[in-house]
Amino acid sequence: MSEPLAAAGTWRPVMEAAGHRCQCSGQCGNPHAKTEGRCPREHDGYTSKHGHRVRLMAAPADPLTPSVTAVTLPPDELRAWCPECHTAAARRARTTAPVDDAPVLFDL
């Protein structure tokens, strides 16, 4: 099984807790209906659609967590994500996040 070159001490416990499977349960916008609500991608597995290997990453449950904060989190505050679900979840979270009440240019 492949592991990252850096931060393996953080990555390994996250993957073991997740069973080496992506922990997305619909945050990406896909209900993962065929796999009981959880993404079916497993670390080092192959995707059927594109035939590339899946490399899971350990990242915060909230995909909008800034990188500066994310690197300081302990393994129990991280979850296993496949890159596709993490990217889609971050995009979806950005579009549904509340907008600041900052003054606009032509506020009347």
Summary of the structure (lengths in Angstrom):
residues: 108
radius of gyration: 16.3
end to end distance: 60.1
largest distance: 60.1
contacts: 262
relative contact order: 0.20
helix: 32%
strand: 11%
